[in-house]
Amino acid sequence: MNPKPSYLGAFLRHPANRTALLAAGVVAIFASIPMGLAGLALVGTLAVGTEILAALMVPSLPSFKAWVDREAHHQGLSQRRKLLIDELSARGESGALSTYQHMWERVQALYETAGDRQTTLTRQDVEKLEALTVDYLGLCSVNASLRRRKEQISEDQVNRRIASVEAQLRNPALGDEEARQLRATLAEYAEVLNRARRLAVRRSALEATLLAMPDKMEEVYQLVITSPYATDMGSKLEDSLSRLRIAEEVAAEFDDADLAAFGNNAPRVSASGSAANAAARQASQRQRT
C-alpha cells in the first residue's frame, strides 16, 4: 500500500502558495521604499500570519485532500509505468510494448473526447482505462517472468534427476543420513516439477487475458467514439469495463510460494518494488472498483 501523502507538504509546495509568498516578498520590498523597515516588517508579518492560517486550514479541506490524493495516484502510476516499460524494453518485449502504445494512444484520444463539455464521458472514466493500460504492462511482466522460468526448467531434465536420486536410494549400502538427504532432495525435485506444471496452466490463463485486453479496450474506444454524446455513457462504459475485468483466479493463483521460484530475478512492477503477483492482484482489484 502506498504511504499517505503529506497534505501540509503538498500545500507548502503548491505553485499557488509559492507564487503568493513571492508576491508578498515583492510587496514587502516596495513597501520598504517609502516606509523603511517598518513597511517591510508590516508586510512580512501579514504574509507570515496569512501563511500560518492557510497552512492550518487548506490541508484539511476535502477538495484539497482529493486533489493531493489524485496527484499522488497519478505520480505513482507514472513511476510504475516507467519501471515496467524499462523492464520490458530490457527484456526485448517489443510486441507487448507495441500493443501498449496502441492502447495508450486510444486513451489519449478518449481524454480529448472527455474534454468536450457536451459529452457525458468524464476524466475519471478515462483514468480507469489509463490505469488498465499500466496493469497490462504489469501482466506482461508477469508473463515474461513465467516464460523465462519455463525456459530455465526442463521437465525431462528434472525427471532424469528424480530417476537418478531414486536409483541412489535403492542402493542397499546407503547410510541413514545419506538416505535422508536424498529423500529431501527427491521431495524438492517433485515440488519443482509440480510448481512448473501449475505455473504452465496459470500462464495459459494469463496469456488469454493478455490477448483479450487490447481487443476489449478497442471495444470501449469504439463505443465512446461512435456515440460520444449518449446520455447513458456512464452505464455503457461501466458495462464495457466489466468485460475488461481480469479473472480473479489468474491473480489469486500466483501465490508467493510459486513465484518465489524466480528468486532475485522476480520483476519489480511498482514504485514500491512489489513482486510480480502484486501486478496481477492490483489489476484485478482495480477493475472491481
N, C-alpha and C positions, 0 to 999 in steps of 0.2 A: 504494500500500500504506500502511495506517495505521501510524504510528510505534508502536514497542513501548512499552507503558505502564511507568511507573516503579513498581516493586513497593515500594521503600522509601518513596517518596512516598505511595503508597496506604496503607501501614502507618501512617505518621505521621498521615494524615488520617482514618484509620478511626475511626468513632464509639466503638468499644470502647477504643481507645488513648486517645482524648481523655477518655473517662469515667474511665479508670484514672489519668490524670495529674491530673484534677480531684479524684478521691478521695484521691490522695496529698497534694495540696495541703491538703485539708481535714484529713486526719490529721496533717499537719505542724503546722497551726495549733493543733489540740487538744493535740498533744504539747508544744508550746511553752509551754502554760499551766503545767503542773507542773514542766517541766524547763528552760524558758527556751530560749535559743539552742541549747543542746546538743541538746535534743529536736528542734528544727526542723532542725538540721544532720544529725542521725542519720536522720530520716525522709527528708529531701531526698537524702542520699547513697544510701540504699537505693532510692529511687524512680529516681534517675538511673542507677544501676547496672542496675536491672531494665530500664529503658527501653533502655539500650545493648545489653544481652544480647538483648532481644526484637527490637530493630532488626537485629541480626546474624543471628538465626535465623528469625524469622517470614517475612520476604520471600522466603526461599529454599525455603519449604515448597511442595511441589507443589499441595496443596489451596488454599493462599493464592494462588498464581500463577493457578490455574484460576479462582478467584473474581474476581481482578482482571481477567483477560482477558475473562471473561464480562461484567463490569460495563462494561468499555471497549467491548465489542461492542454492548451494549445502548445505551450513550450515543451511540456513533456512528450506530447505527440510528435512534435518536430524532432526532438532529440532521438526518440525511439525510431522514427522513420530513417533518420540519417545513419544510425548504427546498423539498422537492418540492411539498408541499401549498400553501405560499405562492406558489410559481411557477405552479402550475396554477390557483390561485384568481385570481391576477393576469391570467391569460390567459382567464379565463371558462370553464374546462373543468369545468363543473358536472356533466356526465354522468359523467366519469371519477371525480370526487370522490365522487359518489353511489355508484357501483359499489364504490369502495374502502371507503367507510363500511360497506357491507353486508358486504364481506369481513372487515373489521376486527371487526365485531360477531360474526361467526362464530368468529373466532379467540379472542375473549374468552370466548365460551361454551365453547370447547374447553379453555381454561385452567381453567375451573371444573370441567370433567369430569376433567382431569388431576389436580386436587386430591383427587379421590376415591381413597382408598387401595386400593379393590377393583379399579380399572381398571388395565390394563397400559399405558395411554397415559401418556407422560412429558412433562414440561415441555419437554424438548429436542425432542421431536417437534413440539410446538405452536410452539416458537420457529422451527423451519424454515418453518412456514406463515406465521408473522408476518413473517419476512424476505421471503417471496414477495409479501406484500401491498405491501411497500415497493418491491420490484422492479417490481411492477405500476405503481406511481406513476412510477418511472423510465422505464419503457417508454412510458407515456402522455406523458411529457415529450418523449421522442424523437419520438413520433408527431406531437405538436403542432408540433415544430420542422420536421418534414418537410412537414406541411400548410402551414405558413407559407411554407416555401421554395417549395412548388408554387404558392402564390398569387403569390409575387414573380416567378416566371419564367413567361412565356408562350411556349410553343413557337412559336406563329405569329410573335410579335414577334422572337424570335431568328432564325427563318428569314428574316424580312424583312431583318434586319440583315445576315445572311450574304449574301443576294442583293444587297444594296447594296454590300457590300465586293467581291463578285465582279465586279459591274459596274464598279467603280472600277479593279479590276485589269486589266480589258480595255481600258482607256484606253491607246492607244499612246504618248501623250505623258508617261506616268507615269515619274518618275525611279526609279533603282535603290533609293535609300534609302526613298522613299515606298512602293515595291512591297514592300520587305522588311517595313516596319511593317504594311502591310495584310495580308500573309500571316500575320504573327504574330497580328494581330487576328482573322483568319479561323480560325486554329487555336484561339484562346481561345474563340471562339463555338462552335466544334464541340465542344470539351471541355465547355463549359457544357451544351450540348444533350445530349450523351451522359451526363453526370452526372445530369441531371434525369431522363432515361429510366431509368437504373439505380436511382435512388432511388425512382422510382414503383413499380418492380417490388418492391423491398425493403419499401416501405411497405405494399404489399398483403399480404405475408407477415406483417409486424408487426401489421397490423390484424386478421388472422385469429387471431394469437396472443392479442391483447387481448380478442377476443370469446370465445376458448376458456377463458382462465384463470379467470374468475369461475365458469363452469359447472363446471369441474373442481374448483375449490375447494369448491363446493357438494356435489359428489360425495363429497369427503373428509369434509366435515362430516356428511353423512347417514350415511356408513359408520360413523363413530365414535358418533354419537348412537343409531343403531339397535342397535349391539352393543358397548356401552362396556366390557363385561367379557370380551370374547373373548380367549382366551389367545394367539392369533396376531395380536394387534392390530398389533404392530410390523411384521410382514411384510406385512399388508394395507395398512398406511399407507404403507410404502415402495413397494409396488406402485402405489398411487394417486399418490404423489408422482412416481413415474417418468413417469406420464402428464401431469404438470404441467410436465415439462421443456420449456423453450423450445428450438426447433430451433436448433442451433449456427450454421447458416448465417445466421439472422436477425441474430445478434450479430456474427458474423465479417465479414459483408459491409458493415457500417457502418464503413468504414475512415476514417482521418483525412483522406485526400485528399477524400473525398466530403463529409464533414461540415464540412470547412474552409470550404465554401461558405456556412455560416451566419455566418461572421465573428464579430464580437463579441457577436452575439445567441445564440450556442450556449448551450444550457441547462446550468446547474450542477446536478448531481444528487447530490452527496455533500458531506460536510463539508469535504473536502479540495479541492473545486472540480473534480472530474473532469468531463470533457466527456460529451456525450450518448452516445457509443459505449461509454463505461465502464459506463453503466447497463445496456445490453443485455448486454455481456460478463459483468458481475458477476452478473446474473440467471442467465445460462447456467451459469457456473462454480459458483454456489452450489447450484443444483439438481442438479449432477452429483456433489456431495459428500454 
